[in-house]
């Protein structure tokens, strides 16, 4: 059994009307839960893509240099073009 507490969230009118349009017959809570789940999935996909890019670009690098390579990929630090 779940216990729910109501909370007030203030948003601007344009945001409210867009959320209302998006939710359809669902509740605002259902819409927000769906959006949070989608964001988590996107975040996981971004992390997997980052790791794959790191693995691809790190091939042939010495292990002690890999942490520096992470900074190159993530922040563009030390990259020479």
PDB file of N, CA, C and O in Angstrom:
ATOM      1  N   UNK A   1       0.838  -1.168   0.000  1.00  0.00           N
ATOM      2  CA  UNK A   1       0.000   0.000   0.000  1.00  0.00           C
ATOM      3  C   UNK A   1       0.894   1.247   0.000  1.00  0.00           C
ATOM      4  O   UNK A   1       1.882   1.308   0.732  1.00  0.00           O
ATOM      5  N   UNK A   2       0.552   2.205  -0.798  1.00  0.00           N
ATOM      6  CA  UNK A   2       1.314   3.448  -0.892  1.00  0.00           C
ATOM      7  C   UNK A   2       0.600   4.565  -0.142  1.00  0.00           C
ATOM      8  O   UNK A   2      -0.628   4.638  -0.131  1.00  0.00           O
ATOM      9  N   UNK A   3       1.373   5.415   0.469  1.00  0.00           N
ATOM     10  CA  UNK A   3       0.828   6.604   1.104  1.00  0.00           C
ATOM     11  C   UNK A   3       1.287   7.808   0.298  1.00  0.00           C
ATOM     12  O   UNK A   3       2.481   7.962   0.040  1.00  0.00           O
ATOM     13  N   UNK A   4       0.376   8.642  -0.091  1.00  0.00           N
ATOM     14  CA  UNK A   4       0.697   9.816  -0.885  1.00  0.00           C
ATOM     15  C   UNK A   4       0.489  11.082  -0.077  1.00  0.00           C
ATOM     16  O   UNK A   4      -0.473  11.206   0.680  1.00  0.00           O
ATOM     17  N   UNK A   5       1.397  12.008  -0.250  1.00  0.00           N
ATOM     18  CA  UNK A   5       1.239  13.336   0.340  1.00  0.00           C
ATOM     19  C   UNK A   5       1.166  14.319  -0.817  1.00  0.00           C
ATOM     20  O   UNK A   5       1.935  14.216  -1.772  1.00  0.00           O
ATOM     21  N   UNK A   6       0.273  15.243  -0.737  1.00  0.00           N
ATOM     22  CA  UNK A   6       0.151  16.260  -1.777  1.00  0.00           C
ATOM     23  C   UNK A   6       1.197  17.346  -1.540  1.00  0.00           C
ATOM     24  O   UNK A   6       1.435  17.762  -0.406  1.00  0.00           O
ATOM     25  N   UNK A   7       1.813  17.793  -2.625  1.00  0.00           N
ATOM     26  CA  UNK A   7       2.792  18.882  -2.568  1.00  0.00           C
ATOM     27  C   UNK A   7       2.435  19.913  -3.634  1.00  0.00           C
ATOM     28  O   UNK A   7       1.957  19.562  -4.713  1.00  0.00           O
ATOM     29  N   UNK A   8       2.662  21.136  -3.336  1.00  0.00           N
ATOM     30  CA  UNK A   8       2.380  22.226  -4.255  1.00  0.00           C
ATOM     31  C   UNK A   8       3.668  22.600  -4.984  1.00  0.00           C
ATOM     32  O   UNK A   8       4.693  22.868  -4.358  1.00  0.00           O
ATOM     33  N   UNK A   9       3.603  22.615  -6.295  1.00  0.00           N
ATOM     34  CA  UNK A   9       4.730  23.036  -7.127  1.00  0.00           C
ATOM     35  C   UNK A   9       4.248  24.200  -7.971  1.00  0.00           C
ATOM     36  O   UNK A   9       3.260  24.071  -8.694  1.00  0.00           O
ATOM     37  N   UNK A  10       4.923  25.322  -7.894  1.00  0.00           N
ATOM     38  CA  UNK A  10       4.545  26.499  -8.680  1.00  0.00           C
ATOM     39  C   UNK A  10       5.298  26.501 -10.005  1.00  0.00           C
ATOM     40  O   UNK A  10       6.523  26.380 -10.034  1.00  0.00           O
ATOM     41  N   UNK A  11       4.569  26.637 -11.082  1.00  0.00           N
ATOM     42  CA  UNK A  11       5.161  26.742 -12.416  1.00  0.00           C
ATOM     43  C   UNK A  11       4.466  27.888 -13.145  1.00  0.00           C
ATOM     44  O   UNK A  11       3.357  28.288 -12.789  1.00  0.00           O
ATOM     45  N   UNK A  12       5.123  28.396 -14.150  1.00  0.00           N
ATOM     46  CA  UNK A  12       4.521  29.473 -14.942  1.00  0.00           C
ATOM     47  C   UNK A  12       3.335  28.926 -15.747  1.00  0.00           C
ATOM     48  O   UNK A  12       3.209  27.717 -15.941  1.00  0.00           O
ATOM     49  N   UNK A  13       2.486  29.818 -16.202  1.00  0.00           N
ATOM     50  CA  UNK A  13       1.330  29.398 -16.992  1.00  0.00           C
ATOM     51  C   UNK A  13       1.726  28.607 -18.235  1.00  0.00           C
ATOM     52  O   UNK A  13       1.133  27.559 -18.492  1.00  0.00           O
ATOM     53  N   UNK A  14       2.708  29.067 -19.016  1.00  0.00           N
ATOM     54  CA  UNK A  14       3.067  28.281 -20.206  1.00  0.00           C
ATOM     55  C   UNK A  14       3.518  26.856 -19.857  1.00  0.00           C
ATOM     56  O   UNK A  14       3.188  25.911 -20.573  1.00  0.00           O
ATOM     57  N   UNK A  15       4.263  26.700 -18.769  1.00  0.00           N
ATOM     58  CA  UNK A  15       4.704  25.369 -18.356  1.00  0.00           C
ATOM     59  C   UNK A  15       3.500  24.530 -17.937  1.00  0.00           C
ATOM     60  O   UNK A  15       3.388  23.367 -18.324  1.00  0.00           O
ATOM     61  N   UNK A  16       2.611  25.108 -17.158  1.00  0.00           N
ATOM     62  CA  UNK A  16       1.412  24.397 -16.715  1.00  0.00           C
ATOM     63  C   UNK A  16       0.600  23.897 -17.906  1.00  0.00           C
ATOM     64  O   UNK A  16       0.198  22.734 -17.935  1.00  0.00           O
ATOM     65  N   UNK A  17       0.357  24.758 -18.880  1.00  0.00           N
ATOM     66  CA  UNK A  17      -0.476  24.368 -20.016  1.00  0.00           C
ATOM     67  C   UNK A  17       0.216  23.311 -20.876  1.00  0.00           C
ATOM     68  O   UNK A  17      -0.452  22.441 -21.434  1.00  0.00           O
ATOM     69  N   UNK A  18       1.525  23.374 -20.988  1.00  0.00           N
ATOM     70  CA  UNK A  18       2.255  22.346 -21.742  1.00  0.00           C
ATOM     71  C   UNK A  18       2.185  21.009 -21.006  1.00  0.00           C
ATOM     72  O   UNK A  18       1.948  19.973 -21.628  1.00  0.00           O
ATOM     73  N   UNK A  19       2.390  21.024 -19.690  1.00  0.00           N
ATOM     74  CA  UNK A  19       2.274  19.784 -18.914  1.00  0.00           C
ATOM     75  C   UNK A  19       0.859  19.218 -18.982  1.00  0.00           C
ATOM     76  O   UNK A  19       0.674  18.007 -19.100  1.00  0.00           O
ATOM     77  N   UNK A  20      -0.126  20.088 -18.909  1.00  0.00           N
ATOM     78  CA  UNK A  20      -1.521  19.661 -18.989  1.00  0.00           C
ATOM     79  C   UNK A  20      -1.794  19.008 -20.345  1.00  0.00           C
ATOM     80  O   UNK A  20      -2.477  17.987 -20.426  1.00  0.00           O
ATOM     81  N   UNK A  21      -1.253  19.608 -21.405  1.00  0.00           N
ATOM     82  CA  UNK A  21      -1.418  19.030 -22.740  1.00  0.00           C
ATOM     83  C   UNK A  21      -0.736  17.666 -22.822  1.00  0.00           C
ATOM     84  O   UNK A  21      -1.298  16.725 -23.381  1.00  0.00           O
ATOM     85  N   UNK A  22       0.471  17.556 -22.269  1.00  0.00           N
ATOM     86  CA  UNK A  22       1.245  16.323 -22.336  1.00  0.00           C
ATOM     87  C   UNK A  22       0.614  15.179 -21.541  1.00  0.00           C
ATOM     88  O   UNK A  22       0.702  14.020 -21.947  1.00  0.00           O
ATOM     89  N   UNK A  23      -0.015  15.494 -20.423  1.00  0.00           N
ATOM     90  CA  UNK A  23      -0.507  14.456 -19.527  1.00  0.00           C
ATOM     91  C   UNK A  23      -1.731  13.723 -20.060  1.00  0.00           C
ATOM     92  O   UNK A  23      -1.973  12.571 -19.700  1.00  0.00           O
ATOM     93  N   UNK A  24      -2.507  14.389 -20.920  1.00  0.00           N
ATOM     94  CA  UNK A  24      -3.712  13.746 -21.431  1.00  0.00           C
ATOM     95  C   UNK A  24      -4.633  13.349 -20.294  1.00  0.00           C
ATOM     96  O   UNK A  24      -5.002  14.183 -19.467  1.00  0.00           O
ATOM     97  N   UNK A  25      -5.009  12.063 -20.249  1.00  0.00           N
ATOM     98  CA  UNK A  25      -5.910  11.568 -19.204  1.00  0.00           C
ATOM     99  C   UNK A  25      -5.161  11.148 -17.941  1.00  0.00           C
ATOM    100  O   UNK A  25      -5.791  10.825 -16.935  1.00  0.00           O
ATOM    101  N   UNK A  26      -3.841  11.146 -17.976  1.00  0.00           N
ATOM    102  CA  UNK A  26      -3.042  10.764 -16.812  1.00  0.00           C
ATOM    103  C   UNK A  26      -3.012  11.897 -15.797  1.00  0.00           C
ATOM    104  O   UNK A  26      -3.376  13.034 -16.097  1.00  0.00           O
ATOM    105  N   UNK A  27      -2.574  11.566 -14.603  1.00  0.00           N
ATOM    106  CA  UNK A  27      -2.405  12.595 -13.578  1.00  0.00           C
ATOM    107  C   UNK A  27      -1.074  13.306 -13.813  1.00  0.00           C
ATOM    108  O   UNK A  27      -0.218  12.811 -14.546  1.00  0.00           O
ATOM    109  N   UNK A  28      -0.909  14.458 -13.191  1.00  0.00           N
ATOM    110  CA  UNK A  28       0.374  15.151 -13.271  1.00  0.00           C
ATOM    111  C   UNK A  28       1.480  14.278 -12.673  1.00  0.00           C
ATOM    112  O   UNK A  28       2.599  14.256 -13.186  1.00  0.00           O
ATOM    113  N   UNK A  29       1.170  13.563 -11.596  1.00  0.00           N
ATOM    114  CA  UNK A  29       2.174  12.678 -10.974  1.00  0.00           C
ATOM    115  C   UNK A  29       2.622  11.600 -11.945  1.00  0.00           C
ATOM    116  O   UNK A  29       3.817  11.321 -12.047  1.00  0.00           O
ATOM    117  N   UNK A  30       1.681  10.986 -12.662  1.00  0.00           N
ATOM    118  CA  UNK A  30       2.039   9.958 -13.642  1.00  0.00           C
ATOM    119  C   UNK A  30       2.909  10.534 -14.748  1.00  0.00           C
ATOM    120  O   UNK A  30       3.870   9.900 -15.183  1.00  0.00           O
ATOM    121  N   UNK A  31       2.572  11.736 -15.201  1.00  0.00           N
ATOM    122  CA  UNK A  31       3.374  12.391 -16.231  1.00  0.00           C
ATOM    123  C   UNK A  31       4.794  12.632 -15.733  1.00  0.00           C
ATOM    124  O   UNK A  31       5.759  12.332 -16.436  1.00  0.00           O
ATOM    125  N   UNK A  32       4.924  13.167 -14.536  1.00  0.00           N
ATOM    126  CA  UNK A  32       6.249  13.494 -13.993  1.00  0.00           C
ATOM    127  C   UNK A  32       7.061  12.223 -13.775  1.00  0.00           C
ATOM    128  O   UNK A  32       8.256  12.199 -14.068  1.00  0.00           O
ATOM    129  N   UNK A  33       6.431  11.164 -13.264  1.00  0.00           N
ATOM    130  CA  UNK A  33       7.135   9.889 -13.091  1.00  0.00           C
ATOM    131  C   UNK A  33       7.645   9.380 -14.440  1.00  0.00           C
ATOM    132  O   UNK A  33       8.773   8.895 -14.534  1.00  0.00           O
ATOM    133  N   UNK A  34       6.823   9.489 -15.479  1.00  0.00           N
ATOM    134  CA  UNK A  34       7.242   9.076 -16.821  1.00  0.00           C
ATOM    135  C   UNK A  34       8.407   9.899 -17.344  1.00  0.00           C
ATOM    136  O   UNK A  34       9.336   9.357 -17.943  1.00  0.00           O
ATOM    137  N   UNK A  35       8.361  11.201 -17.118  1.00  0.00           N
ATOM    138  CA  UNK A  35       9.451  12.071 -17.578  1.00  0.00           C
ATOM    139  C   UNK A  35      10.750  11.773 -16.822  1.00  0.00           C
ATOM    140  O   UNK A  35      11.830  11.793 -17.412  1.00  0.00           O
ATOM    141  N   UNK A  36      10.647  11.501 -15.528  1.00  0.00           N
ATOM    142  CA  UNK A  36      11.832  11.159 -14.741  1.00  0.00           C
ATOM    143  C   UNK A  36      12.428   9.847 -15.249  1.00  0.00           C
ATOM    144  O   UNK A  36      13.643   9.742 -15.413  1.00  0.00           O
ATOM    145  N   UNK A  37      11.588   8.855 -15.495  1.00  0.00           N
ATOM    146  CA  UNK A  37      12.070   7.573 -16.010  1.00  0.00           C
ATOM    147  C   UNK A  37      12.757   7.728 -17.355  1.00  0.00           C
ATOM    148  O   UNK A  37      13.793   7.112 -17.607  1.00  0.00           O
ATOM    149  N   UNK A  38      12.176   8.552 -18.218  1.00  0.00           N
ATOM    150  CA  UNK A  38      12.773   8.791 -19.536  1.00  0.00           C
ATOM    151  C   UNK A  38      14.141   9.453 -19.389  1.00  0.00           C
ATOM    152  O   UNK A  38      15.088   9.084 -20.085  1.00  0.00           O
ATOM    153  N   UNK A  39      14.249  10.422 -18.490  1.00  0.00           N
ATOM    154  CA  UNK A  39      15.511  11.120 -18.279  1.00  0.00           C
ATOM    155  C   UNK A  39      16.574  10.162 -17.760  1.00  0.00           C
ATOM    156  O   UNK A  39      17.728  10.222 -18.184  1.00  0.00           O
ATOM    157  N   UNK A  40      16.184   9.269 -16.832  1.00  0.00           N
ATOM    158  CA  UNK A  40      17.138   8.284 -16.302  1.00  0.00           C
ATOM    159  C   UNK A  40      17.650   7.378 -17.407  1.00  0.00           C
ATOM    160  O   UNK A  40      18.843   7.084 -17.467  1.00  0.00           O
ATOM    161  N   UNK A  41      16.749   6.928 -18.289  1.00  0.00           N
ATOM    162  CA  UNK A  41      17.157   6.063 -19.401  1.00  0.00           C
ATOM    163  C   UNK A  41      18.109   6.807 -20.329  1.00  0.00           C
ATOM    164  O   UNK A  41      19.103   6.243 -20.786  1.00  0.00           O
ATOM    165  N   UNK A  42      17.805   8.077 -20.608  1.00  0.00           N
ATOM    166  CA  UNK A  42      18.675   8.872 -21.473  1.00  0.00           C
ATOM    167  C   UNK A  42      20.041   9.053 -20.829  1.00  0.00           C
ATOM    168  O   UNK A  42      21.068   8.977 -21.503  1.00  0.00           O
ATOM    169  N   UNK A  43      20.048   9.293 -19.517  1.00  0.00           N
ATOM    170  CA  UNK A  43      21.311   9.455 -18.799  1.00  0.00           C
ATOM    171  C   UNK A  43      22.148   8.196 -18.862  1.00  0.00           C
ATOM    172  O   UNK A  43      23.366   8.262 -19.032  1.00  0.00           O
ATOM    173  N   UNK A  44      21.499   7.039 -18.727  1.00  0.00           N
ATOM    174  CA  UNK A  44      22.205   5.762 -18.808  1.00  0.00           C
ATOM    175  C   UNK A  44      22.759   5.556 -20.215  1.00  0.00           C
ATOM    176  O   UNK A  44      23.891   5.100 -20.375  1.00  0.00           O
ATOM    177  N   UNK A  45      21.973   5.886 -21.223  1.00  0.00           N
ATOM    178  CA  UNK A  45      22.423   5.739 -22.606  1.00  0.00           C
ATOM    179  C   UNK A  45      23.609   6.658 -22.892  1.00  0.00           C
ATOM    180  O   UNK A  45      24.544   6.269 -23.593  1.00  0.00           O
ATOM    181  N   UNK A  46      23.570   7.874 -22.351  1.00  0.00           N
ATOM    182  CA  UNK A  46      24.690   8.808 -22.530  1.00  0.00           C
ATOM    183  C   UNK A  46      25.950   8.264 -21.876  1.00  0.00           C
ATOM    184  O   UNK A  46      27.037   8.382 -22.441  1.00  0.00           O
ATOM    185  N   UNK A  47      25.822   7.669 -20.693  1.00  0.00           N
ATOM    186  CA  UNK A  47      26.974   7.111 -20.003  1.00  0.00           C
ATOM    187  C   UNK A  47      27.563   5.938 -20.786  1.00  0.00           C
ATOM    188  O   UNK A  47      28.783   5.829 -20.912  1.00  0.00           O
ATOM    189  N   UNK A  48      26.713   5.070 -21.307  1.00  0.00           N
ATOM    190  CA  UNK A  48      27.185   3.937 -22.102  1.00  0.00           C
ATOM    191  C   UNK A  48      27.905   4.437 -23.346  1.00  0.00           C
ATOM    192  O   UNK A  48      28.959   3.910 -23.702  1.00  0.00           O
ATOM    193  N   UNK A  49      27.351   5.444 -24.009  1.00  0.00           N
ATOM    194  CA  UNK A  49      27.995   6.014 -25.193  1.00  0.00           C
ATOM    195  C   UNK A  49      29.349   6.622 -24.829  1.00  0.00           C
ATOM    196  O   UNK A  49      30.317   6.476 -25.575  1.00  0.00           O
ATOM    197  N   UNK A  50      29.417   7.299 -23.692  1.00  0.00           N
ATOM    198  CA  UNK A  50      30.672   7.895 -23.227  1.00  0.00           C
ATOM    199  C   UNK A  50      31.721   6.811 -22.989  1.00  0.00           C
ATOM    200  O   UNK A  50      32.875   6.958 -23.391  1.00  0.00           O
ATOM    201  N   UNK A  51      31.315   5.723 -22.332  1.00  0.00           N
ATOM    202  CA  UNK A  51      32.258   4.635 -22.048  1.00  0.00           C
ATOM    203  C   UNK A  51      32.745   4.004 -23.348  1.00  0.00           C
ATOM    204  O   UNK A  51      33.934   3.719 -23.493  1.00  0.00           O
ATOM    205  N   UNK A  52      31.834   3.785 -24.293  1.00  0.00           N
ATOM    206  CA  UNK A  52      32.241   3.216 -25.583  1.00  0.00           C
ATOM    207  C   UNK A  52      33.210   4.139 -26.306  1.00  0.00           C
ATOM    208  O   UNK A  52      34.190   3.677 -26.890  1.00  0.00           O
ATOM    209  N   UNK A  53      32.943   5.441 -26.270  1.00  0.00           N
ATOM    210  CA  UNK A  53      33.849   6.406 -26.895  1.00  0.00           C
ATOM    211  C   UNK A  53      35.206   6.379 -26.203  1.00  0.00           C
ATOM    212  O   UNK A  53      36.245   6.421 -26.861  1.00  0.00           O
ATOM    213  N   UNK A  54      35.195   6.309 -24.894  1.00  0.00           N
ATOM    214  CA  UNK A  54      36.434   6.246 -24.129  1.00  0.00           C
ATOM    215  C   UNK A  54      37.230   5.004 -24.499  1.00  0.00           C
ATOM    216  O   UNK A  54      38.436   5.086 -24.731  1.00  0.00           O
ATOM    217  N   UNK A  55      36.563   3.853 -24.555  1.00  0.00           N
ATOM    218  CA  UNK A  55      37.240   2.613 -24.912  1.00  0.00           C
ATOM    219  C   UNK A  55      37.828   2.699 -26.313  1.00  0.00           C
ATOM    220  O   UNK A  55      38.953   2.256 -26.544  1.00  0.00           O
ATOM    221  N   UNK A  56      37.078   3.264 -27.245  1.00  0.00           N
ATOM    222  CA  UNK A  56      37.544   3.390 -28.628  1.00  0.00           C
ATOM    223  C   UNK A  56      38.772   4.294 -28.714  1.00  0.00           C
ATOM    224  O   UNK A  56      39.766   3.945 -29.351  1.00  0.00           O
ATOM    225  N   UNK A  57      38.695   5.455 -28.070  1.00  0.00           N
ATOM    226  CA  UNK A  57      39.776   6.418 -28.163  1.00  0.00           C
ATOM    227  C   UNK A  57      40.970   6.055 -27.285  1.00  0.00           C
ATOM    228  O   UNK A  57      42.076   6.546 -27.515  1.00  0.00           O
ATOM    229  N   UNK A  58      40.763   5.202 -26.283  1.00  0.00           N
ATOM    230  CA  UNK A  58      41.843   4.842 -25.367  1.00  0.00           C
ATOM    231  C   UNK A  58      42.673   3.668 -25.864  1.00  0.00           C
ATOM    232  O   UNK A  58      43.714   3.366 -25.280  1.00  0.00           O
ATOM    233  N   UNK A  59      42.240   3.000 -26.926  1.00  0.00           N
ATOM    234  CA  UNK A  59      43.004   1.868 -27.451  1.00  0.00           C
ATOM    235  C   UNK A  59      44.406   2.335 -27.813  1.00  0.00           C
ATOM    236  O   UNK A  59      44.593   3.362 -28.465  1.00  0.00           O
ATOM    237  N   UNK A  60      45.372   1.561 -27.377  1.00  0.00           N
ATOM    238  CA  UNK A  60      46.754   1.884 -27.672  1.00  0.00           C
ATOM    239  C   UNK A  60      47.388   2.858 -26.698  1.00  0.00           C
ATOM    240  O   UNK A  60      48.590   3.114 -26.780  1.00  0.00           O
ATOM    241  N   UNK A  61      46.618   3.399 -25.792  1.00  0.00           N
ATOM    242  CA  UNK A  61      47.162   4.319 -24.794  1.00  0.00           C
ATOM    243  C   UNK A  61      47.686   3.499 -23.621  1.00  0.00           C
ATOM    244  O   UNK A  61      47.162   2.424 -23.327  1.00  0.00           O
ATOM    245  N   UNK A  62      48.698   3.995 -22.964  1.00  0.00           N
ATOM    246  CA  UNK A  62      49.191   3.347 -21.756  1.00  0.00           C
ATOM    247  C   UNK A  62      48.166   3.520 -20.649  1.00  0.00           C
ATOM    248  O   UNK A  62      47.486   4.544 -20.575  1.00  0.00           O
ATOM    249  N   UNK A  63      48.057   2.507 -19.784  1.00  0.00           N
ATOM    250  CA  UNK A  63      47.063   2.556 -18.712  1.00  0.00           C
ATOM    251  C   UNK A  63      47.203   3.787 -17.842  1.00  0.00           C
ATOM    252  O   UNK A  63      46.195   4.351 -17.416  1.00  0.00           O
ATOM    253  N   UNK A  64      48.423   4.222 -17.566  1.00  0.00           N
ATOM    254  CA  UNK A  64      48.591   5.378 -16.690  1.00  0.00           C
ATOM    255  C   UNK A  64      48.102   6.668 -17.340  1.00  0.00           C
ATOM    256  O   UNK A  64      47.917   7.667 -16.645  1.00  0.00           O
ATOM    257  N   UNK A  65      47.892   6.673 -18.645  1.00  0.00           N
ATOM    258  CA  UNK A  65      47.430   7.869 -19.338  1.00  0.00           C
ATOM    259  C   UNK A  65      45.921   7.895 -19.567  1.00  0.00           C
ATOM    260  O   UNK A  65      45.391   8.887 -20.067  1.00  0.00           O
ATOM    261  N   UNK A  66      45.228   6.821 -19.210  1.00  0.00           N
ATOM    262  CA  UNK A  66      43.799   6.739 -19.507  1.00  0.00           C
ATOM    263  C   UNK A  66      43.011   7.800 -18.744  1.00  0.00           C
ATOM    264  O   UNK A  66      42.081   8.380 -19.304  1.00  0.00           O
ATOM    265  N   UNK A  67      43.353   8.074 -17.481  1.00  0.00           N
ATOM    266  CA  UNK A  67      42.603   9.080 -16.731  1.00  0.00           C
ATOM    267  C   UNK A  67      42.743  10.448 -17.378  1.00  0.00           C
ATOM    268  O   UNK A  67      41.791  11.229 -17.372  1.00  0.00           O
ATOM    269  N   UNK A  68      43.895  10.752 -17.932  1.00  0.00           N
ATOM    270  CA  UNK A  68      44.065  12.011 -18.648  1.00  0.00           C
ATOM    271  C   UNK A  68      43.198  12.007 -19.903  1.00  0.00           C
ATOM    272  O   UNK A  68      42.678  13.046 -20.308  1.00  0.00           O
ATOM    273  N   UNK A  69      43.047  10.850 -20.508  1.00  0.00           N
ATOM    274  CA  UNK A  69      42.248  10.738 -21.720  1.00  0.00           C
ATOM    275  C   UNK A  69      40.770  10.967 -21.423  1.00  0.00           C
ATOM    276  O   UNK A  69      40.051  11.509 -22.263  1.00  0.00           O
ATOM    277  N   UNK A  70      40.306  10.563 -20.242  1.00  0.00           N
ATOM    278  CA  UNK A  70      38.920  10.826 -19.850  1.00  0.00           C
ATOM    279  C   UNK A  70      38.673  12.320 -19.847  1.00  0.00           C
ATOM    280  O   UNK A  70      37.641  12.777 -20.337  1.00  0.00           O
ATOM    281  N   UNK A  71      39.609  13.093 -19.298  1.00  0.00           N
ATOM    282  CA  UNK A  71      39.459  14.549 -19.295  1.00  0.00           C
ATOM    283  C   UNK A  71      39.414  15.105 -20.710  1.00  0.00           C
ATOM    284  O   UNK A  71      38.667  16.046 -20.981  1.00  0.00           O
ATOM    285  N   UNK A  72      40.201  14.537 -21.610  1.00  0.00           N
ATOM    286  CA  UNK A  72      40.178  14.983 -23.011  1.00  0.00           C
ATOM    287  C   UNK A  72      38.798  14.801 -23.619  1.00  0.00           C
ATOM    288  O   UNK A  72      38.267  15.698 -24.273  1.00  0.00           O
ATOM    289  N   UNK A  73      38.223  13.616 -23.391  1.00  0.00           N
ATOM    290  CA  UNK A  73      36.924  13.318 -23.979  1.00  0.00           C
ATOM    291  C   UNK A  73      35.824  14.146 -23.327  1.00  0.00           C
ATOM    292  O   UNK A  73      34.998  14.745 -24.017  1.00  0.00           O
ATOM    293  N   UNK A  74      35.814  14.179 -22.003  1.00  0.00           N
ATOM    294  CA  UNK A  74      34.723  14.836 -21.284  1.00  0.00           C
ATOM    295  C   UNK A  74      34.780  16.348 -21.373  1.00  0.00           C
ATOM    296  O   UNK A  74      33.746  17.001 -21.516  1.00  0.00           O
ATOM    297  N   UNK A  75      35.982  16.913 -21.291  1.00  0.00           N
ATOM    298  CA  UNK A  75      36.098  18.366 -21.159  1.00  0.00           C
ATOM    299  C   UNK A  75      36.886  19.027 -22.279  1.00  0.00           C
ATOM    300  O   UNK A  75      36.961  20.254 -22.341  1.00  0.00           O
ATOM    301  N   UNK A  76      37.477  18.229 -23.165  1.00  0.00           N
ATOM    302  CA  UNK A  76      38.301  18.808 -24.228  1.00  0.00           C
ATOM    303  C   UNK A  76      39.643  19.289 -23.714  1.00  0.00           C
ATOM    304  O   UNK A  76      40.346  20.028 -24.404  1.00  0.00           O
ATOM    305  N   UNK A  77      40.007  18.873 -22.500  1.00  0.00           N
ATOM    306  CA  UNK A  77      41.261  19.311 -21.896  1.00  0.00           C
ATOM    307  C   UNK A  77      42.408  18.546 -22.528  1.00  0.00           C
ATOM    308  O   UNK A  77      42.385  17.319 -22.623  1.00  0.00           O
ATOM    309  N   UNK A  78      43.407  19.293 -22.956  1.00  0.00           N
ATOM    310  CA  UNK A  78      44.623  18.665 -23.472  1.00  0.00           C
ATOM    311  C   UNK A  78      44.521  18.151 -24.876  1.00  0.00           C
ATOM    312  O   UNK A  78      45.495  17.600 -25.390  1.00  0.00           O
ATOM    313  N   UNK A  79      43.385  18.305 -25.529  1.00  0.00           N
ATOM    314  CA  UNK A  79      43.231  17.849 -26.901  1.00  0.00           C
ATOM    315  C   UNK A  79      43.968  18.781 -27.848  1.00  0.00           C
ATOM    316  O   UNK A  79      43.880  20.004 -27.741  1.00  0.00           O
ATOM    317  N   UNK A  80      44.674  18.194 -28.745  1.00  0.00           N
ATOM    318  CA  UNK A  80      45.338  19.005 -29.764  1.00  0.00           C
ATOM    319  C   UNK A  80      44.674  18.702 -31.092  1.00  0.00           C
ATOM    320  O   UNK A  80      44.481  17.543 -31.460  1.00  0.00           O
ATOM    321  N   UNK A  81      44.331  19.751 -31.798  1.00  0.00           N
ATOM    322  CA  UNK A  81      43.649  19.553 -33.091  1.00  0.00           C
ATOM    323  C   UNK A  81      44.496  20.072 -34.200  1.00  0.00           C
ATOM    324  O   UNK A  81      44.102  19.999 -35.364  1.00  0.00           O
TER     325      UNK A  81
END
